[in-house]
Amino acid sequence: MFEEKNFSESNIQQSVLEFKATRGNTCWPQASAKSKVKCVRSELTSPKKPKVKLTDQQNQILEAISNGNSVFITGSAGTGKTYLLQHIITKLRKIHGKSRVFVTASTGVAACSLNGQTLHSFAGIGLGDASAVDLLSRVTLDKRAFRRWNKISALVIDEISMISGEVFDNLEFIATSIRSEELGWNKKKKFAFEADCWNACFDMQIELKTIFRQSVEQLIKLLHGIRKGKYDSEDLKLLDQCCSKVEPDSSAVQLYPRIEDVSRVTTRPV
Ligand SMILES: Nc1ncnc2c1ncn2[C@@H]1O[C@H](COP(=O)(O)OP(=O)(O)OP(=O)(O)O)[C@@H](O)[C@H]1O
């Protein structure tokens, strides 16, 4: 954390001395008084981001990806998945070049936070609710989508749990058809994890274990339980306590994650 300071003349003088003591005299003798003050001021006002050291698990994943492996990363809330993803994207772009790395997510909101696009939009499959063969012909007729599939070297998919097994298998079908590799798909499945091709798609599947964000045991248990679909009445009680029981002030800005929630509010009679 950065300590707040008052910029009185004596404070600045003191800071100059401290700065000289810690940084040595490099450049200082030649610098004008004005630039010394400017330098100290920026030193005081721009807090240094603490250097985060990746855990062994995070490094292991980064190395596997750098070596060309496909990796599925999972983990409880706050275990650093998104943080690691930024490192992964940077690394992939260095290896393959920016234009060959496509950053996607299952939802628009998740994609926005990564400056990416939705998986459906990348793939050119619209809503993705057609058969594999129909989706393939749609993609081949869409010049830009077809070019993306031919060009891609690395595909990042965030929040993959919201991709259905059918869509995942269909995407594999499209990829393998366009890139002339082996194919395989079909059957009804609910989640991407249930796709026929799931295990074949990854060289490594890993669960991050260290939780960085929250340290309160009860909250960790609650978040873990919700994720696994295993929670008890205590967990639900805690969750309920977090919900406001009063109607929000109608003049306040309200945020909703889905278009249908927004429509419900905007079409409500006044
Ligand atoms: N190796 C690390 N050392 C210290 N802090 C870390 C490390 N990796 C991640 N963090 C920090 O942990 C916090 C949680 O990380 P992040 O948001 O990436 O978690 P997440 O697994 O994506 O969580 P969620 O599933 O809730 O979205 C962030 O503040 C991040 O900077």
The ligand as a MOL file (V3000), in Angstrom:
LIG
                    3D

  0  0  0     0  0            999 V3000
M  V30 BEGIN CTAB
M  V30 COUNTS 31 33 0 0 0
M  V30 BEGIN ATOM
M  V30 1 N 0.8930 -16.0320 -7.8320 0
M  V30 2 C 0.1600 -15.0930 -7.2410 0
M  V30 3 N 0.6240 -14.4740 -6.1260 0
M  V30 4 C -0.1080 -13.5150 -5.4970 0
M  V30 5 N -1.3280 -13.0960 -5.9160 0
M  V30 6 C -1.8320 -13.6790 -7.0240 0
M  V30 7 C -1.1320 -14.7090 -7.7400 0
M  V30 8 N -1.9120 -15.0900 -8.7850 0
M  V30 9 C -3.0280 -14.3530 -8.7190 0
M  V30 10 N -2.9790 -13.5080 -7.6780 0
M  V30 11 C -4.0030 -12.5330 -7.2600 0
M  V30 12 O -5.1310 -13.2450 -6.7700 0
M  V30 13 C -6.3220 -12.4960 -6.9980 0
M  V30 14 C -7.3690 -13.3830 -7.6400 0
M  V30 15 O -6.9350 -13.7280 -8.9450 0
M  V30 16 P -7.9550 -13.9540 -10.1510 0
M  V30 17 O -8.9620 -12.8740 -10.2090 0
M  V30 18 O -7.1200 -14.2080 -11.3610 0
M  V30 19 O -8.6690 -15.2970 -9.6500 0
M  V30 20 P -9.7310 -16.1960 -10.4190 0
M  V30 21 O -9.3370 -17.6000 -10.1560 0
M  V30 22 O -9.8400 -15.7840 -11.8560 0
M  V30 23 O -11.0560 -15.8560 -9.6250 0
M  V30 24 P -12.5950 -16.0010 -10.1060 0
M  V30 25 O -12.8120 -17.4480 -10.4460 0
M  V30 26 O -13.3730 -15.5810 -8.9060 0
M  V30 27 O -12.7810 -15.0760 -11.2790 0
M  V30 28 C -5.9220 -11.3140 -7.8720 0
M  V30 29 O -5.8290 -10.1740 -7.0510 0
M  V30 30 C -4.5500 -11.6900 -8.4060 0
M  V30 31 O -3.7410 -10.5660 -8.6480 0
M  V30 END ATOM
M  V30 BEGIN BOND
M  V30 1 1 1 2
M  V30 2 1 2 3
M  V30 3 2 2 7
M  V30 4 2 3 4
M  V30 5 1 4 5
M  V30 6 2 5 6
M  V30 7 1 6 7
M  V30 8 1 6 10
M  V30 9 1 7 8
M  V30 10 2 8 9
M  V30 11 1 9 10
M  V30 12 1 10 11
M  V30 13 1 11 12
M  V30 14 1 11 30
M  V30 15 1 12 13
M  V30 16 1 13 14
M  V30 17 1 13 28
M  V30 18 1 14 15
M  V30 19 1 15 16
M  V30 20 2 16 17
M  V30 21 1 16 18
M  V30 22 1 16 19
M  V30 23 1 19 20
M  V30 24 2 20 21
M  V30 25 1 20 22
M  V30 26 1 20 23
M  V30 27 1 23 24
M  V30 28 2 24 25
M  V30 29 1 24 26
M  V30 30 1 24 27
M  V30 31 1 28 29
M  V30 32 1 28 30
M  V30 33 1 30 31
M  V30 END BOND
M  V30 END CTAB
M  END
